[in-house]
Amino acid sequence: MRILVVGHYPPHRGGVANHTDNLVRELRKRHDVYVLTYGSITPREFEKERVYQVKVPPVFGLRGTLFALLGFLKIVKLHKKLNFDVIHAHYIGTTSFAGVLAKRKLKLPLVATAHGSDLDFMSKLPLGRYFVRESLAKSDGIIAVSHYLKKRALSLGAKRVRVIPNGIRPLKAKKAVKKYITFIGALTSYKDPKTFIRLAEYFPHEEFLVVGDGPLREELKRIAPPNVKFPGYRDDIDNILAESKMLIVPSLREGFGLVVVEANSLGVPVVGRAVGGIKELIRDGKNGYLFKDFDELVEKVALLLDNKKALKMGRIGRRISEKYKWEKVAERVEEVYKEVLGEEHDCSNKHARGP
């Protein structure tokens, strides 16, 4: 099968780019997969002939709207050259709307995946709401990475939604001393790193680590107590987690929460706010704790500082993380492709190229 994946993709960073990167790698074992993403970028050498881009200005609002239009035109042009079987857009909104326009023009089946902020944020913007509703109504297949997002998609007009969670890449780390209480994520308001900084004040004898970058970084550094370190964005998350006693996820909204599963895969328990997809990933008292307010967060962190409890939760977390493998995720995505193409369509491709 020849597939066009549309959305954020490396060298872009972030949750959607991480998702599409791993999905494409897995799908390429059996199919011929191409990518259309936001420019300007320099594609990685091993796939430079299969990654295309639309150059748009990095201005919020303008970037997405232009991508919807220019992305559509690019898809039409690429289809004439490559003859796709299916389009798979990641992020319901402007990205998927490029696919909606292409579907209308080319009569190609369209699959769209909801990742979180698309349905939680984009859908609340005047023009964004139009893009989201049109995409949900016109796509042939809708995927949500959590049951929480499935409910959001249905409330916004989707008729049928398949839940397929994110997968995790295998993480391996050397044995290390557990030193830190850790936050990993973009330093933006909805990830709520300020709550993490406030938490550090309650445990002055513990070391706290803020891994990530974003517009709040300088402000956080100004207000943080001395026991907080800011290493910035890091690619070696496995090594960071290997040195972590626990992971804190204070996000105010979260469609899935991939970092929860990544931490669990390395035996690190997680304390996460009881919102969105986080509630589906943390089995309270098993692989971590859920919290609703700050006092409860402090209480749960104090409990986890009991090393025996943390070790037990870490072992349970490893077992739970086993079901989030990319091989399984890709197989379920292929089932959606079969559905939108017709059950008789052969999803294999003997001419598929390597990764």
C-alpha positions, 0 to 999 in steps of 0.5 A: 500500500502507498500511504501519505502521512500528513503532520508534524514529523522529525526534525520537528519535536513534540508528541505528534512528531514522535508519534508519526516518526514511530508509526512511519518506521513501523508501517514502512516494514510492509508499505511504501510510506511518504510524509508531508510536513511543515517547512522549512526543514532538512529531512533526515538523510535516510528518507530525504526522498520520501519526506516533503514539506510546505513552507509556511511562516512560523506565526500562530494562526497563519501557519496552520491556515496556510498549511491547510490550503498549501498542503492540499495543493501539495497533496494533489501534486504528489498524488499525480506523481506517487498515486497514493492509496490512502491519506493519514492526517495527524492532528484534527484541525488545519492539518486534517483539513488539508486532507479533507480538501484533497479527499474532495478533489482526488476521491482518496480515503482519509484517516485522521488521528486526534492527539489532544490539543486539537480537540481540547484547544483548536476546537475552541477557536472560531476558525479552528472549530470549523476545521475540526468539525469538517474534518471529523464529519468528512474523514472516512476513519477517525482515530483517537489516542485515548477514550477521553479524546474519543468522547470529545470527538463524538461530541464534536460531530464524529460518527464513529471513532476507533481508540488506538493509543500511542506506542512507545519506542523501546527505552534502555538505560544504564543502571543509575542512582535514583536522585531526582523528582522529575518533570518532562514536557514543554514549558507552557501554561497547560503543562503547568510546570509552576505547580512542579516548582511549587512542589519543590518548595515543600521538599527542600531536601529532594532534587528536582529536575525540569526537562524541556524548553518553552516560553515559561523557562526564564520565569520558572528559573527566576522563581525556582528554589535552589533544589531545582535544575533546568537541563533544557530539552534532552534527547536521552529521556531514557537516561533522565528517567533512569535517574528519577525516583518518580515522574510528576505530570501536573498537566491541566489537559492531556490527550494521552500522556506518552511520558507516563508510559515511557516512565513506567517502561523503565520502572519509574512510578508517576504522579499525574493530575486526574485529567484527560488521558492521564486517568486512563494510563495511571491505575491509582495506587498501582503504577502511580498516583492520581491527584486533583489538587496541590495538597493531594499532590504533596501527599502522594509524593510523600508516599512515593518517597518510601522506596519500597512502595516506589519499587513495587509500583515501578515493577507493576508499571513495567508490566502495564507498559508492555501493551503499548508497543508500536508493532501492535499500534501499527497493526491496529492502524492498518485495520483502519486502512483496510476498513476505509479501502474495503476489506478486500484490499490487500494491505501488504506491499511487496515493493515497500522500502526499508526504513 
